[in-house]
């Protein structure tokens, strides 16, 4: 695994843990997971459509901007 990929994965994990503890604190994990699932179940379909649209825009931007340049960069 590339060092950059490992670093990015570590940042995602740390960011997720920080966001979780900011939102829910150090409460019972089972209760908070049930709360998260209840919140996600009550969201309107339009929220999911907007979030999937934003994800699609970011993903296509990644495909168009980053990937063509990644092939031209050679590892040392």
Helices and strands as residue ranges (DSSP letters): H 3-24, H 29-42, H 45-61, I 62-66, H 67-72
